[in-house]
């Protein structure tokens, strides 16, 4: 799987560690930064990763910031992106199973490395169920301002 990963300045070390995990799992990782301690605006990183998902140049995206919430809000502005912040395995699993989540947003500071790793594994290994959930995801897509253009 081709996965874009990005973080603001508060998630750099977590992003680098998770990028290594993804590569060890056999995925191709596209690192979208940021690359230092200097403050950056998380919407810029979210736009890069989510834009790649939106344009289907990657299969999925992962975003990290202090809480993961800002990244999710920004990423969801792009067409075809379904982003959410997950803090436990149940939300990571259900986000895939029922919502076909294609951008996982994680807290770089509020959950530890072991939990982050478990969430990544769960999210990547859980399939979308389709069926009635596909109908609901289609209705979400239909809410996008330019979906009919």
PASEBA-1860 file (N, C-alpha, C; in nm, 3 decimals):
! residues 149
1> XXXXXXXX> 0.084/-0.117/0.000/0.000/0.000/0.000/0.090/0.124/0.000 ~ 0.047/0.226/-0.068/0.120/0.353/-0.074/0.054/0.449/0.025 ~ 0.131/0.494/0.126/0.076/0.573/0.236/0.154/0.702/0.252 ~ 0.083/0.816/0.247/0.143/0.946/0.276/0.130/0.972/0.425 ~ 0.236/1.022/0.486/0.234/1.052/0.628/0.290/1.192/0.651 ~ 0.225/1.267/0.738/0.269/1.402/0.766/0.238/1.441/0.909 ~ 0.315/1.539/0.957/0.293/1.589/1.093/0.332/1.735/1.100 ~ 0.277/1.801/1.200/0.329/1.934/1.230/0.455/1.917/1.314
9> XXXXXXXX> 0.508/2.027/1.363/0.633/2.024/1.439/0.623/1.941/1.567 ~ 0.504/1.926/1.622/0.488/1.851/1.747/0.485/1.700/1.724 ~ 0.472/1.659/1.599/0.463/1.516/1.571/0.579/1.460/1.492 ~ 0.688/1.536/1.478/0.799/1.491/1.393/0.855/1.357/1.439 ~ 0.888/1.343/1.566/0.951/1.218/1.610/0.854/1.100/1.596 ~ 0.727/1.121/1.627/0.628/1.013/1.611/0.613/0.977/1.463 ~ 0.612/1.077/1.376/0.599/1.051/1.232/0.717/0.969/1.180 ~ 0.835/1.006/1.220/0.954/0.932/1.174/0.949/0.788/1.223
17> XXXXXXXX> 0.912/0.768/1.347/0.903/0.633/1.402/0.795/0.552/1.330 ~ 0.678/0.613/1.309/0.569/0.542/1.242/0.599/0.517/1.095 ~ 0.672/0.607/1.032/0.714/0.583/0.893/0.800/0.458/0.884 ~ 0.890/0.441/0.980/0.972/0.320/0.986/0.888/0.195/1.007 ~ 0.789/0.205/1.095/0.698/0.093/1.118/0.626/0.054/0.989 ~ 0.573/0.153/0.920/0.501/0.128/0.795/0.591/0.060/0.692 ~ 0.715/0.106/0.682/0.809/0.044/0.587/0.838/-0.100/0.626 ~ 0.856/-0.125/0.756/0.880/-0.263/0.801/0.759/-0.352/0.774
25> XXXXXXXX> 0.642/-0.292/0.770/0.520/-0.368/0.738/0.507/-0.391/0.587 ~ 0.597/-0.333/0.508/0.598/-0.356/0.364/0.528/-0.249/0.282 ~ 0.495/-0.136/0.343/0.426/-0.029/0.271/0.525/0.072/0.215 ~ 0.485/0.136/0.106/0.563/0.246/0.051/0.520/0.374/0.123 ~ 0.615/0.444/0.181/0.584/0.562/0.262/0.626/0.688/0.189 ~ 0.534/0.783/0.178/0.561/0.914/0.123/0.562/1.011/0.241 ~ 0.679/1.061/0.277/0.695/1.149/0.393/0.669/1.294/0.351 ~ 0.565/1.353/0.405/0.524/1.489/0.369/0.564/1.593/0.474
33> XXXXXXXX> 0.656/1.557/0.563/0.705/1.653/0.662/0.605/1.673/0.775 ~ 0.634/1.769/0.858/0.740/1.868/0.857/0.871/1.804/0.905 ~ 0.979/1.880/0.888/1.109/1.819/0.909/1.193/1.885/1.017 ~ 1.131/1.961/1.106/1.211/2.023/1.211/1.126/2.067/1.327 ~ 1.191/2.133/1.420/1.124/2.180/1.542/1.054/2.314/1.524 ~ 1.084/2.382/1.413/1.023/2.513/1.389/0.873/2.497/1.365 ~ 0.794/2.584/1.427/0.649/2.576/1.416/0.603/2.586/1.271 ~ 0.511/2.499/1.236/0.448/2.502/1.104/0.297/2.501/1.124
41> XXXXXXXX> 0.224/2.539/1.023/0.078/2.539/1.029/0.027/2.403/0.983 ~ -0.040/2.333/1.074/-0.087/2.197/1.044/-0.179/2.189/0.922 ~ -0.260/2.293/0.890/-0.344/2.279/0.770/-0.262/2.260/0.642 ~ -0.140/2.313/0.638/-0.056/2.296/0.519/-0.015/2.150/0.501 ~ 0.021/2.086/0.612/0.061/1.945/0.606/-0.062/1.858/0.574 ~ -0.174/1.890/0.638/-0.298/1.815/0.613/-0.338/1.825/0.466 ~ -0.324/1.944/0.409/-0.360/1.964/0.268/-0.271/1.880/0.176 ~ -0.144/1.867/0.209/-0.053/1.788/0.128/-0.093/1.640/0.132
49> XXXXXXXX> -0.104/1.585/0.251/-0.138/1.443/0.264/-0.278/1.414/0.209 ~ -0.377/1.491/0.251/-0.514/1.469/0.206/-0.529/1.494/0.056 ~ -0.453/1.588/0.002/-0.456/1.612/-0.141/-0.409/1.492/-0.220 ~ -0.310/1.423/-0.168/-0.260/1.301/-0.234/-0.365/1.190/-0.230 ~ -0.436/1.182/-0.117/-0.544/1.083/-0.107/-0.658/1.123/-0.202 ~ -0.693/1.249/-0.201/-0.802/1.300/-0.286/-0.775/1.274/-0.433 ~ -0.649/1.290/-0.475/-0.612/1.270/-0.615/-0.568/1.127/-0.645 ~ -0.579/1.040/-0.546/-0.548/0.897/-0.561/-0.405/0.870/-0.603
57> XXXXXXXX> -0.312/0.956/-0.561/-0.170/0.926/-0.586/-0.113/0.841/-0.473 ~ -0.189/0.829/-0.362/-0.159/0.736/-0.254/-0.289/0.664/-0.218 ~ -0.275/0.552/-0.151/-0.392/0.475/-0.110/-0.456/0.530/0.017 ~ -0.371/0.571/0.110/-0.419/0.624/0.237/-0.321/0.727/0.292 ~ -0.367/0.799/0.395/-0.283/0.898/0.460/-0.291/0.887/0.611 ~ -0.183/0.931/0.675/-0.176/0.937/0.821/-0.124/1.074/0.859 ~ -0.192/1.139/0.954/-0.154/1.273/0.998/-0.139/1.275/1.150 ~ -0.041/1.350/1.197/-0.018/1.364/1.340/-0.001/1.510/1.378
65> XXXXXXXX> -0.063/1.548/1.487/-0.039/1.677/1.551/-0.059/1.655/1.701 ~ -0.063/1.759/1.779/-0.077/1.742/1.924/-0.194/1.651/1.958 ~ -0.312/1.681/1.906/-0.432/1.601/1.937/-0.480/1.517/1.820 ~ -0.448/1.554/1.699/-0.500/1.491/1.579/-0.628/1.556/1.529 ~ -0.690/1.638/1.610/-0.819/1.697/1.576/-0.807/1.801/1.464 ~ -0.713/1.892/1.477/-0.696/1.994/1.374/-0.664/1.935/1.238 ~ -0.580/1.832/1.238/-0.547/1.765/1.112/-0.672/1.705/1.048 ~ -0.758/1.643/1.129/-0.880/1.582/1.076/-0.973/1.688/1.016
73> XXXXXXXX> -0.988/1.798/1.086/-1.074/1.905/1.036/-1.024/1.954/0.901 ~ -0.894/1.980/0.892/-0.836/2.032/0.767/-0.843/1.929/0.655 ~ -0.808/1.805/0.685/-0.806/1.700/0.582/-0.944/1.676/0.522 ~ -1.048/1.687/0.603/-1.183/1.662/0.555/-1.236/1.768/0.460 ~ -1.162/1.874/0.438/-1.203/1.977/0.343/-1.178/1.935/0.199 ~ -1.097/1.831/0.178/-1.065/1.788/0.042/-1.161/1.680/-0.005 ~ -1.199/1.686/-0.134/-1.296/1.589/-0.188/-1.248/1.444/-0.174 ~ -1.340/1.359/-0.134/-1.311/1.217/-0.125/-1.234/1.175/-0.003
81> XXXXXXXX> -1.199/1.269/0.083/-1.123/1.237/0.202/-1.219/1.213/0.318 ~ -1.195/1.103/0.387/-1.267/1.072/0.509/-1.163/1.055/0.618 ~ -1.146/1.160/0.699/-1.044/1.163/0.803/-1.109/1.169/0.940 ~ -1.048/1.103/1.036/-1.096/1.109/1.174/-0.979/1.085/1.269 ~ -0.995/1.139/1.387/-0.898/1.117/1.494/-0.940/0.992/1.570 ~ -0.848/0.899/1.585/-0.875/0.776/1.660/-0.779/0.769/1.778 ~ -0.833/0.734/1.895/-0.752/0.722/2.016/-0.750/0.582/2.074 ~ -0.829/0.491/2.015/-0.833/0.354/2.065/-0.859/0.259/1.949
89> XXXXXXXX> -0.841/0.130/1.975/-0.854/0.031/1.869/-0.997/0.017/1.818 ~ -1.095/0.039/1.902/-1.234/0.027/1.856/-1.264/0.134/1.751 ~ -1.225/0.260/1.778/-1.254/0.364/1.678/-1.170/0.344/1.553 ~ -1.048/0.295/1.567/-0.966/0.268/1.448/-1.029/0.158/1.363 ~ -1.077/0.053/1.428/-1.140/-0.057/1.355/-1.271/-0.013/1.290 ~ -1.356/0.051/1.366/-1.488/0.088/1.314/-1.478/0.197/1.207 ~ -1.376/0.282/1.217/-1.357/0.385/1.114/-1.330/0.324/0.978 ~ -1.265/0.210/0.977/-1.241/0.138/0.852/-1.363/0.054/0.813
97> XXXXXXXX> -1.413/-0.024/0.907/-1.520/-0.119/0.882/-1.647/-0.049/0.832 ~ -1.684/0.062/0.894/-1.810/0.128/0.861/-1.796/0.256/0.780 ~ -1.682/0.324/0.791/-1.668/0.455/0.726/-1.565/0.458/0.615 ~ -1.496/0.349/0.591/-1.391/0.343/0.488/-1.294/0.460/0.502 ~ -1.254/0.486/0.627/-1.164/0.597/0.657/-1.036/0.584/0.576 ~ -1.000/0.691/0.505/-0.878/0.685/0.424/-0.766/0.776/0.476 ~ -0.794/0.854/0.579/-0.689/0.934/0.645/-0.706/0.918/0.796 ~ -0.607/0.856/0.857/-0.605/0.836/1.001/-0.531/0.952/1.067
105> XXXXXXXX> -0.595/1.018/1.162/-0.532/1.127/1.235/-0.507/1.082/1.377 ~ -0.384/1.102/1.422/-0.343/1.056/1.554/-0.286/1.170/1.637 ~ -0.302/1.156/1.766/-0.236/1.247/1.859/-0.090/1.205/1.871 ~ -0.002/1.301/1.856/0.140/1.274/1.873/0.181/1.281/2.019 ~ 0.097/1.340/2.103/0.136/1.365/2.242/0.043/1.303/2.346 ~ -0.080/1.273/2.312/-0.176/1.226/2.411/-0.186/1.074/2.419 ~ -0.130/1.005/2.321/-0.123/0.859/2.325/0.022/0.819/2.300 ~ 0.063/0.711/2.360/0.202/0.668/2.349/0.231/0.585/2.226
113> XXXXXXXX> 0.358/0.555/2.205/0.401/0.479/2.087/0.334/0.342/2.073 ~ 0.314/0.270/2.184/0.251/0.138/2.173/0.109/0.149/2.122 ~ 0.035/0.247/2.172/-0.103/0.266/2.127/-0.104/0.311/1.981 ~ -0.016/0.403/1.946/-0.007/0.448/1.807/0.017/0.329/1.714 ~ 0.111/0.244/1.750/0.142/0.126/1.669/0.020/0.035/1.653 ~ -0.050/0.009/1.763/-0.168/-0.077/1.758/-0.276/-0.015/1.669 ~ -0.293/0.117/1.677/-0.393/0.183/1.595/-0.359/0.172/1.447 ~ -0.232/0.190/1.415/-0.187/0.178/1.275/-0.216/0.036/1.224
121> XXXXXXXX> -0.176/-0.065/1.300/-0.199/-0.204/1.258/-0.348/-0.230/1.239 ~ -0.428/-0.192/1.337/-0.572/-0.217/1.329/-0.632/-0.147/1.208 ~ -0.597/-0.021/1.189/-0.652/0.058/1.079/-0.613/0.003/0.942 ~ -0.490/-0.042/0.929/-0.445/-0.095/0.800/-0.498/-0.235/0.772 ~ -0.523/-0.312/0.876/-0.563/-0.452/0.857/-0.715/-0.472/0.853 ~ -0.792/-0.369/0.887/-0.937/-0.383/0.889/-0.995/-0.346/0.754 ~ -1.072/-0.435/0.693/-1.134/-0.405/0.564/-1.263/-0.323/0.581 ~ -1.302/-0.257/0.475/-1.431/-0.189/0.469/-1.537/-0.295/0.444
129> XXXXXXXX> -1.646/-0.293/0.520/-1.752/-0.393/0.506/-1.839/-0.374/0.384 ~ -1.850/-0.251/0.333/-1.938/-0.229/0.219/-2.084/-0.244/0.260 ~ -2.166/-0.295/0.170/-2.308/-0.316/0.199/-2.377/-0.186/0.237 ~ -2.453/-0.189/0.345/-2.526/-0.069/0.388/-2.431/0.046/0.420 ~ -2.307/0.012/0.457/-2.209/0.115/0.488/-2.163/0.187/0.361 ~ -2.156/0.116/0.251/-2.120/0.179/0.123/-2.225/0.283/0.084 ~ -2.350/0.251/0.106/-2.457/0.348/0.078/-2.439/0.474/0.163 ~ -2.403/0.455/0.287/-2.385/0.569/0.377/-2.262/0.651/0.342
137> XXXXXXXX> -2.154/0.585/0.304/-2.034/0.657/0.260/-2.064/0.736/0.134 ~ -2.143/0.678/0.043/-2.182/0.751/-0.078/-2.263/0.875/-0.043 ~ -2.346/0.867/0.059/-2.422/0.985/0.102/-2.331/1.091/0.161 ~ -2.227/1.049/0.230/-2.128/1.145/0.281/-2.059/1.214/0.164 ~ -2.018/1.136/0.065/-1.952/1.192/-0.053/-2.044/1.291/-0.125 ~ -2.172/1.260/-0.129/-2.268/1.349/-0.197/-2.281/1.484/-0.127 ~ -2.240/1.494/-0.004/-2.244/1.621/0.069/-2.133/1.718/0.026 ~ -2.033/1.667/-0.044/-1.921/1.751/-0.088/-1.970/1.851/-0.190
145> XXXXX> -1.930/1.978/-0.175/-1.982/2.086/-0.263/-1.965/2.061/-0.411 ~ -1.857/1.999/-0.454/-1.832/1.983/-0.597/-1.852/1.839/-0.645 ~ -1.924/1.757/-0.569/-1.934/1.615/-0.605/-2.006/1.593/-0.738 ~ -2.094/1.684/-0.778/-2.167/1.666/-0.902/-2.099/1.729/-1.022 ~ -1.985/1.792/-1.003/-1.918/1.863/-1.113/-1.813/1.778/-1.178
END
